[in-house]
Structures are given as structure tokens and as C-alpha cells.
Amino acid sequence: MGTADYKAQVERWGIQEITLKGKTEGNPFTDYTIRGVFTGKSETVEADGFYDGDGTYKVRFMPSFEGEYHFRAEGSFAEDAAEGDFTVIPAGKGNHGPVRTVNTYHFAYEDGTPYYSIGTTCYVWALQSDERISQTLETLKKSAFNKIRFCIFPKHYAYNLGEPRSYPYEGTPMDSSVLNTENFFAYTGKTEGNSWDFYRFNPAHFRHLEYCIGELEQMGIEADLIVMHPYDRWGFSQMQADQDDLYWKYVIARFAAFRNVWWSLANEYDLMAAKKITDWERIAGIICEKDPYQHPRSIHNCMAMYDHTRPWITHCSIQRQDLYKTTELVNEYRMRYHKPVVMDEIAYEGDIQYGWGNISGEELVRRFWEATCRGGYAGHGETYMSPDDVLWWSHGGVLHGESHKRLGFLHQIMCETPGIGLRPYEKCSFDETVAVPEDVMMSFAPVKDYYLYYYSFMRPRFREFYFDDTTKFRVRVLDTWNMTIEDRGICSGRFKIDLPGRAYMAIQLRKAE
Amino acid sequence: MGTADYKAQVERWGIQEITLKGKTEGNPFTDYTIRGVFTGKSETVEADGFYDGDGTYKVRFMPSFEGEYHFRAEGSFAEDAAEGDFTVIPAGKGNHGPVRTVNTYHFAYEDGTPYYSIGTTCYVWALQSDERISQTLETLKKSAFNKIRFCIFPKHYAYNLGEPRSYPYEGTPMDSSVLNTENFFAYTGKTEGNSWDFYRFNPAHFRHLEYCIGELEQMGIEADLIVMHPYDRWGFSQMQADQDDLYWKYVIARFAAFRNVWWSLANEYDLMAAKKITDWERIAGIICEKDPYQHPRSIHNCMAMYDHTRPWITHCSIQRQDLYKTTELVNEYRMRYHKPVVMDEIAYEGDIQYGWGNISGEELVRRFWEATCRGGYAGHGETYMSPDDVLWWSHGGVLHGESHKRLGFLHQIMCETPGIGLRPYEKCSFDETVAVPEDVMMSFAPVKDYYLYYYSFMRPRFREFYFDDTTKFRVRVLDTWNMTIEDRGICSGRFKIDLPGRAYMAIQLRKAE
């Protein structure tokens, strides 16, 4: 038998990592196989390993159950297989397992705790300096965000024309000093001057991303990994199919054991001219085959929506398709796709020249509430111009806006939902957005247990209610912007609730016993 | 020959009124005819007259040309016809004639002066006390409004359950002391207790409305007359076809000679359960036949849009069909109907309980600018709750809001348009609304003479422009809310315009010689 390093104990939904030495001749990234089989009382999991450089091979595993496990690591990477035993102990504090789709339109952690997504986007925060990364993590720690979208590949786009801290492949990039920063689009997708070996990864690049994913995991933040994207001057968006496949297998072998990983096949897939729908479907097949844990999977549009009815897609990841109606379309997307609707891009709070990056904090928070009360989820981002050209949406760092401060309040209200998740209430009037619990059984009751009325930009001085003559409700008036809650006591029959005549108010009714 | 009172001189587009005595036996409103023929060098106009009570009959005429005219008034109302001559002198100051459709999508007065509509709605301002009417006229005088929508019939609706100052028919209304004001809908369309003779008008009611129309005319405000509407507890919305026809003929005979009259067949026609499309088309036929001056004609929807392609419709009068996209749909309506698009109801500034009456001043002004830059027109209204229950939208009175103060600035900018009217510029990007002049000939030029960029709720810190290397533009930055104009000089080639990072900004570019 070969020898392997591994932990004697690992917590449920933690990571067991088997480290082994192996061959270095030729190209270890492509010439050899490595594979682990992990067997406990309730599961047997097979997982591909990967080459981590310097003669080191690794196989990772995320156990879904407590108890005794046995592993066997084998493959052409070494003459002998390695075996061993370890114990899976209960999940630690804050570890609820991976996120799953539940109730058709919602999410919960594997331990059953509802997961109400409050996402943000920082495309290449993980490819910045150590100092900036620490700053970003500090900002995230103080925030309400429980999901962050970011890239594995570096990004070439306005406000982000520098070089990343490292590259995913062996080789050298084009000389970026020739860039005309006034017209970065001219370099998008141009690959001249780059010299990469797309069959030899740079393990340090991936190890660093693992550090970042691990830090997020510790904070309970889902890592919504954008594995491919079109904002590219290095050629990573134009690799051949076999190179893409190799990349995806490497990414899955390295990252899948992190419980907080989500797979976003691409950002703005429809801008990737070199890819066809058949490419995305082939890649989806690889993920479904190679990810033993079936992490959430989606693909994000620019203009043209992907067909989110495809069975491999676990949830919709949607960029707004209209300047004026954004999360107001959640109802339609729910009907069309019958999956959780995550509107990750609904324009960002900021003041840059682009319309997708210069809405107010008020408007962004309003869009979050509309998404929520329609049974979907929204995504944040911030694009304020800054003297140092550091914009949260691209680099992370610190937040300058107003919207992020209000999302914890929204999350608190979401967590008050009976059952898991809200759905839009079809019996509401034209001038309000009303949510009731998603729970199907409750919906048969003539009067729901819970109503959340949201008035958006409207500013009623009062609203009147009538459900029946007897049901008693605990009434609370929520100011979603100022984050105040006013208890208005128990009401029944016909009742009138006074409001302050300001925008962004909500009324919460909960059946009182 | 019979004798008649009339003026020896009348100004072009003024009113010549022939007053005659006639029969009083039976029902003079239905039993006799009266008709005038007015002949000048360039026109012969035939117009029905009407019975004004107390044995008095009248025929009115609006001359479209200067010079000598002859008239002859005849009919069964009297034994003898009456004839006479009068002179039409040039139009006085501020008299530009009636409003006509021009450039397919726009309006001009008959003398060629562009008419850029800035409308408001005060449904029954004309049926209030003398004191309130004076107050409303005073408010209008100080405002930028050049069109007002209001009703001939009294209105039964929330915040407006009282009795009007007079009724259009002889008879008595139901006892309104029995009304349950909490549930006024229960009385809508119920006619019990009313007792009217739908064949005998109350001339005083109409004379008073003529006073109001005349006052508006003096201020250069178009009277967009809502001739029928569904908010009714008196039965006026449920008359028989012959009664409707009699009413319309009476209205036309009395009001058509006022140059500022527009015909709105109905407000929210689709809520008038007793009427069918064939009724509206029959009524439209009466107007086309009986109105010698072809005043603007339209019909206003609640939910279901009327088919505005019908040839008798001179312009679209539209209530918003979506809570979030209102005047943003002007582009679509222009394409669909090929007529001026007037979005008369796009929610009102205020704070009442209904979503159509509680948006902010900022949002209403934004909707006006969107309408304008898309080549359409918007309508104002105000519904702030008030201790005396006087709401501008229903009663007139004084304005409490913020939007009306900004509409004069918009009108000023509209008046700077080369030619008549703006159209949406198809070459704009997703995140701006851009207008260019409607003028068809100009549109063949590679670079337009004039561009109006509007950024709506977006808050760019700058925008960049490039048309060609040589064309010079005079650049002005408009703050549409604070009503400031900053001249940024002459720019050409690639240029960047800094902005303050606030919402509601616009950039105006005018080709410099």
C-alpha cells in the first residue's frame, strides 16, 4: 500500500483531504488518473483527485453523514493504492451543510435550515492583493450577504484592466502596457501575445481560491463560482472543448468538497461567442457526473435567457432583461421555470456611466423587496466611482453605498416566514405586492397564516383590510428603508392601518392564536 | 325674416353666437330643429343650434378665416329664418386657433404654433362652488398646464360623494344622505331614487360649463371634455341610445364653437358596463358629423385599450396599463397606433390609499420626461389627502405637490425642439432615453440637429459621446428636477460630459453652426 496524509476526524459536511505523492514524469495534469472511494454506513462516494504540483496528488471528500468511513485512493498516478479510516463527527456551529432546492422555488441547507439568499457580486475580489482580500473579507463579515458571485479566471473589463495576482495556467500573458484603456472592448477576446499551456494548471492559483472559498465557508457565505466568463483578453474564454473539459474536471476535483460551492457555468454566457448551447450542455453533463454532491447549478444571461427548464439547472440565475421591470418579473419566471428564481443582476447601486451600475440604494433595496414578496431572490452589487478605481462589484474592498445596510433587515423579515419561502399572492390588488408562505398545505386555508404587503415606491397614508369577521392578526408596520418595526396590535374584521405616506413601507400580518 | 342678436365683429377662431326667440310649446329640446349656415369667402359651415331655455335658441359658430361672413339661421323652432352679416377680424393675442394633429405624432395650433401638451386632470372642478372654481382658475393661471381633463356629468367616487352644483337634466337626484361612504362602490351604477327627464336638459348646467371652458380658453388651456364616465349614481352612464345621442348633439351644439374643446368620449370607457363598442362607434359618428371643426377626439381606457387605429380617433388618450412601465411604453404605442400618444393617467402625485394616486413628485416628473423623450405626452394629477377632502384630481383648488412646479421647465425645453415634436432615437443604448426631432427630412442626415438625452432614475457621473470627427454641438446639462441649465460650451469629436451623479439629469446637444 502507498502512504497518504489525511485527518483522523472530520466534521459532517467538512472536508477530508487525502494527500499522496505520485509521478512527476510527463504532464501529471493529463497523463495520470487519481480517484478516491469513500465508504460510510449510509453512502459510498467516488471522487476524482487532482495534481497539486511538486509531485503531490490530492483527493477531497465531503461526508454527508456522521460515523466511521473508509477510503481507498487509487489510479495511475502511483504504483500502489492508499487506504485508511476516519471518523465523521457532528457538524460544528454554523455548519448547516450544502444548500439545496426545496419547495420548488426556494433553498434550504441540508440540515433543513431555510436559506434565504442575500447575494452580492465581486467578480474578481479573490484575485486582488492580500490586503484587499482581507479588507473584503472584513466587509463581508459585517454584512448580511450569504452568497457572493466571483470568477476563477481573471477579468478584463472597464475599471478592471490590471493583471490578476496569479493565472490559472502555466505561461505568460500579453503585454498589458499596450492596452488602450479608453477602448478596452477592442482587446476583449483578442488573444495575441498570450502564451499559455492549457494542459498545465497553476496549482497556486487554485490553492488561493480555495483559501478564499474556505474563508467564505467559515462566515456562512455561499461561493457562487463563475467558472467561465466573456470579459477576457487572455484567451480563457476561447479554449478548445477538450481544454474546457480538462479545466472543469480540475475545478470540480478541487472545489466540489467545499460545502458552500455553487456552480455558475458562466456569466453572460450569451456574450461568449466561441461557445454554443451544445458546449454548455456538455459541460453541464460533466458537472452532473463529476460533482458527487450535486451543488447548485445555473448559468447567467446577458440578454438572452438560457432555457432554465433544462433538468440540470437547479435554480435560475437571471440578469434583468428590462430597464424598468426587474424583480417585478419574478412571478413570470417562477411560472415559466418552476425553479428558484435568483435575480443576481438587477443593476447595481452606484454612479458609473453605465445604466446597469448607477441606480440608487433606495431603488436597489426596493428591487430586493419586490423579489422577496414575489417568491424570488435578488442580488446586490456596488459600482461607485472611486479615486483609486476600486469598485466593490469588481474588486471588493469596502462598501460606500446605502443599500447593503438594509439587507440584513430584509433577511430578518424573510426568516420570520412560516415554513420555507414566500410566494406571490394572486389575490392582491394592482397596487401592492403581497407575499404568503410558499407552503402548499397552508394555501388551502381560506385565510393564510401570514401576509407580507409591500408598497414599493407607492406612498399610501393608509390601507384597509378585510379577510373575514373572526380571524385575528398581529399587525406590524415595517419601514423597509429606515428598518423600523411598529407593532399595531391585534386586528380582525375590517381594519384600517395608518401609514406615514412615505415610500418603501410594508405591512406584516400574522395569524394570532 | 325673424330677428336675431349677434355680434357685428368676431375674431378669427372666436365665437359668433346667434340668439333667437322661438317656440316653447311641447319639449323644445326635442320637438324643434334649429340650424345655422355660415358663409365666408373660404368656408361654408353648417352648425346645429340648441334650445337654451326660456324661449331662447342659439346657434354658435367658430370662423376659421378673416373677412366678411353671412349667416342664415332656420328650422322648425320659429316660423321665419333669420339672416345677417358680420366681420371676422384677426385673432387676438394668445389665440392660435384650435389644436390639430401634425407630424403624425404631435399637435399644433391651427396657426402653426407647436402645441406641447402639459395636461392635468380635475374631474369635477367645474361642478364645485364659485369660490373653489375661482381658486382653481387662479391655480391654473400660475401653472404650466395647457390642457385639463374634466367631466360634464357629476362624479360619484371616493373623496367625491357630494352633490354637484347643478345637474344636466331636469329632475331630482336620489337622496345621498343614505350613502354609506365607506362603500361607495355599492352605489355605483345604482339608479334607484333618481328622477330625471333625459329629454329635457338643464341649460344652466351647460351655461356654467361654458363659462368654465371660456375661462380656460382665455388662459390658453385646452378643455379636454370627458363627456361620459362610469363614476355614477345618477344613471347618466346608463341612458338609452336615443338619450345618449340627444345628449351628445346638445353638447356638440353648445360647446363645439369653443376653439379649445377636445372630445374625450369617455373616461375608462371599459368600466361602463351598459355601453358596447358599437355604442362608442355610433357616438363617434355623431361627433364626426356634427362637430364642424373636427376638434381632437379620443376615448380613455381603464384596463382594456380602445382600438386607437380607428380613423375617427385623432390621438391616443391612454391610462397606464402597467404599474412599473408607464410612459416607457410610448414607443410601443406610437408604433401600434401611428397617432399622438397622450398618456393622461400615469398615476398621480399624492398619498391616498390607491396605488394610482400615491406616487412621488419625482416619479411623476420622471414619467413626463420619459413620455417627452419618447415622442409622447403625459398627464398630471394630484391626490394628496387633505383635512377638507379637497383633492386637486377631483375638485381642483390649490396644488400641494412638487411635480407641477417642474412642468414649466419641461415645457420650455420641449419648445426648444427644432420643427414640431420629438421622436425616440432608435440608436440609443439600453441605459438612456434619447429624443431627436420628429421632422422626417432631418432624419436622413447622418448626424441629427438636436439630441435630448434623458437619464431618468439613473445617476451617471459622466457620459461619453461620439458622432463624427467634425460636427460641433452646443452642450447643455439639464437638471430636470432642480430646473437648472448649465452651458458646457461647444464640443465635437469624442467628448465626455461630467454629471453630478444624481437622478433626473439630461443632456441637450444642438448642432452649432
Interface residues (C-beta under 8 A of the other chain):
Chain A: D322 L323 Y324 K325 E328 G350 D351 I352 Q353 Y354 G355 W356 N358 I359 S360 E363 M385 S429 F430 D431 E432 Y455 F457 M458 R459 P460 R461 F462 R463 E464 G501 A503
Chain B: D322 L323 Y324 K325 E328 G350 D351 I352 Q353 Y354 G355 W356 N358 I359 S360 E363 M385 S429 F430 D431 E432 Y455 F457 M458 R459 P460 R461 F462 R463 E464 G501 A503
